[in-house]
Amino acid sequence: MSWLPVALAAYFILAIVNLLDKFLVDNIIKSSRAYAFAACFLGAVVVVVAPWFLVWPGWYLFSHNIVNGFIFAGALWSLYAALRQGEASRILVLVGGITPIITLILSLIFFQEQFSAREWLGISLMFLGVFVIAFLPVSRSYLSRVLSSLKLKQVMLPGGTLMAAISALAYAIYFISTKEAYAGQVFFSAFIWTRIGAALAVMLFLLRKADRAAIKKLFNSSNRGKSQFLLISNQTLGATGFILQNYAVYLGSVVIVNALQGIQYAFLLVISAFLSVLAPKLLREVFSWRILIQKAVAVSAIIAGLYFIAV
C-alpha cells in the first residue's frame, strides 16, 4: 500500500482536530495536563485489540516503545500548553514547520537517509509553503478568522512560542524513534505498546493535587453531556488521524511524511476559502491582493512539493 494517500487522509483529519483542540482548551478544558491525560488515557483504549495484534517484542524494543510513549505524551502536553498560552494560527504552523526540519536533521544524522534531487525539491517547496503561511497577517489569517468567529481566545504570550518549540522537538524525536521501532516490529503491535507508554506517562500528572482536581473535574458526572461528547469525538477523530500518520511513517520516509504536514495547512486554507463563500457570516474575509497572493503562493508551493515527492 502506498504511504501517500494514507498521509493525505491523516493530515486532512488532523487539520480539523487542531481546530477542535483549540476550542476545547479555551472553552471546556482549562488544564493542558488534564487534556493530555484524557487524550493519552483514551488513546490507550486500543489495548482492546491486543489479543489479535499485540506481540511481545523483547525487552529492548519493549523499553523503546514505552519511552516513545513518554515522549509522545510530553509532545502532546506541550502542544496543548502552547495552545492555551498563544495564538493557535501561529502555534500550529510553528509546530508543523519546525517538526519536519528537526526530523530531517535527525534522520540525516541517525539513518543517513538519502533523497533524490526531485525529493529534495519537493521537501524544500513544502517548507516554503509553511513559511509563507507563517507570515500571513494575524488578523486576516485563515485560522484566526475561524477562531474569532467561534469566540476563541487570540492571545500571544512569549511562553506559547517556547512550548511550541518544545512540542516540535518532542514530536520530531518521537517520529524518528518510532520509525526505528517499526523497523523491527509489526505496526499495530508497536503502536499499541507506545499507547500504553503514553498512558503510563500521564499517570504522573496524578501526583500533583491541582492536576488531580482538574482531571477529576473533567471526568466528573456533572461534566457529562455535550462537553464530554465533543472531547471523545475529537479524540476518536484525532486517534484515527494519528494512526494513519504513524502508518504512513511505517510505510514510507519519516522525513517526507513529516514534510507533508504542509498539506495540512493547505487543507485549512482551502476550507477557509469555501467557508468564506458558503458561510460568509462564519468567516468574513476582507479582500486583499497581498493576502490572496500569499495564500496562492503557499498552496501552490505545497502542491508543487507534493507533486515532486509523489512522482
LINTATA-V381817 format. One record per residue. RES is the residue in three letters. PHI is phi in whole degrees, 0 to 359 (999 if undefined). Layout:
BEGIN
((RES & PHI) (RES & PHI))
END
This chain:
BEGIN
((MET & 999) (SER & 286) (TRP & 284) (LEU & 296) (PRO & 297) (VAL & 295) (ALA & 295) (LEU & 297) (ALA & 297) (ALA & 299) (TYR & 286) (PHE & 294) (ILE & 294) (LEU & 293) (ALA & 297) (ILE & 291) (VAL & 298) (ASN & 300) (LEU & 296) (LEU & 293) (ASP & 301) (LYS & 298) (PHE & 299) (LEU & 292) (VAL & 289) (ASP & 269) (ASN & 243) (ILE & 238) (ILE & 250) (LYS & 277) (SER & 247) (SER & 294) (ARG & 290) (ALA & 296) (TYR & 291) (ALA & 298) (PHE & 299) (ALA & 298) (ALA & 297) (CYS & 287) (PHE & 295) (LEU & 291) (GLY & 295) (ALA & 287) (VAL & 298) (VAL & 298) (VAL & 295) (VAL & 295) (VAL & 263) (ALA & 305) (PRO & 302) (TRP & 261) (PHE & 238) (LEU & 285) (VAL & 231) (TRP & 290) (PRO & 267) (GLY & 99) (TRP & 295) (TYR & 296) (LEU & 291) (PHE & 299) (SER & 298) (HIS & 301) (ASN & 297) (ILE & 295) (VAL & 297) (ASN & 302) (GLY & 298) (PHE & 297) (ILE & 296) (PHE & 297) (ALA & 300) (GLY & 295) (ALA & 295) (LEU & 293) (TRP & 298) (SER & 293) (LEU & 293) (TYR & 296) (ALA & 296) (ALA & 295) (LEU & 295) (ARG & 288) (GLN & 271) (GLY & 231) (GLU & 277) (ALA & 301) (SER & 297) (ARG & 272) (ILE & 299) (LEU & 294) (VAL & 291) (LEU & 297) (VAL & 296) (GLY & 293) (GLY & 273) (ILE & 283) (THR & 306) (PRO & 294) (ILE & 291) (ILE & 295) (THR & 300) (LEU & 299) (ILE & 298) (LEU & 295) (SER & 294) (LEU & 294) (ILE & 285) (PHE & 266) (PHE & 255) (GLN & 49) (GLU & 294) (GLN & 252) (PHE & 233) (SER & 284) (ALA & 300) (ARG & 295) (GLU & 292) (TRP & 299) (LEU & 297) (GLY & 297) (ILE & 298) (SER & 297) (LEU & 293) (MET & 299) (PHE & 299) (LEU & 299) (GLY & 300) (VAL & 295) (PHE & 298) (VAL & 295) (ILE & 298) (ALA & 299) (PHE & 256) (LEU & 294) (PRO & 304) (VAL & 304) (SER & 293) (ARG & 240) (SER & 291) (TYR & 306) (LEU & 284) (SER & 300) (ARG & 291) (VAL & 297) (LEU & 294) (SER & 295) (SER & 293) (LEU & 267) (LYS & 64) (LEU & 266) (LYS & 293) (GLN & 226) (VAL & 241) (MET & 253) (LEU & 247) (PRO & 304) (GLY & 298) (GLY & 299) (THR & 294) (LEU & 297) (MET & 294) (ALA & 295) (ALA & 295) (ILE & 297) (SER & 298) (ALA & 299) (LEU & 297) (ALA & 295) (TYR & 297) (ALA & 297) (ILE & 297) (TYR & 301) (PHE & 293) (ILE & 295) (SER & 294) (THR & 293) (LYS & 301) (GLU & 294) (ALA & 295) (TYR & 294) (ALA & 296) (GLY & 243) (GLN & 217) (VAL & 290) (PHE & 306) (PHE & 295) (SER & 295) (ALA & 298) (PHE & 296) (ILE & 295) (TRP & 300) (THR & 294) (ARG & 297) (ILE & 296) (GLY & 298) (ALA & 295) (ALA & 296) (LEU & 295) (ALA & 297) (VAL & 285) (MET & 297) (LEU & 295) (PHE & 294) (LEU & 286) (LEU & 287) (ARG & 262) (LYS & 301) (ALA & 298) (ASP & 291) (ARG & 299) (ALA & 296) (ALA & 295) (ILE & 292) (LYS & 298) (LYS & 297) (LEU & 296) (PHE & 263) (ASN & 295) (SER & 300) (SER & 290) (ASN & 263) (ARG & 286) (GLY & 117) (LYS & 297) (SER & 298) (GLN & 291) (PHE & 297) (LEU & 296) (LEU & 299) (ILE & 294) (SER & 297) (ASN & 294) (GLN & 292) (THR & 294) (LEU & 296) (GLY & 296) (ALA & 297) (THR & 297) (GLY & 297) (PHE & 289) (ILE & 297) (LEU & 296) (GLN & 297) (ASN & 295) (TYR & 293) (ALA & 296) (VAL & 297) (TYR & 299) (LEU & 278) (GLY & 232) (SER & 279) (VAL & 297) (VAL & 292) (ILE & 291) (VAL & 299) (ASN & 291) (ALA & 297) (LEU & 291) (GLN & 302) (GLY & 301) (ILE & 293) (GLN & 299) (TYR & 284) (ALA & 295) (PHE & 302) (LEU & 294) (LEU & 296) (VAL & 293) (ILE & 300) (SER & 296) (ALA & 294) (PHE & 295) (LEU & 296) (SER & 295) (VAL & 268) (LEU & 278) (ALA & 223) (PRO & 299) (LYS & 288) (LEU & 282) (LEU & 227) (ARG & 275) (GLU & 270) (VAL & 267) (PHE & 296) (SER & 206) (TRP & 297) (ARG & 297) (ILE & 295) (LEU & 299) (ILE & 293) (GLN & 300) (LYS & 295) (ALA & 296) (VAL & 296) (ALA & 298) (VAL & 295) (SER & 297) (ALA & 297) (ILE & 293) (ILE & 294) (ALA & 297) (GLY & 300) (LEU & 298) (TYR & 298) (PHE & 294) (ILE & 285) (ALA & 281) (VAL & 283))
END
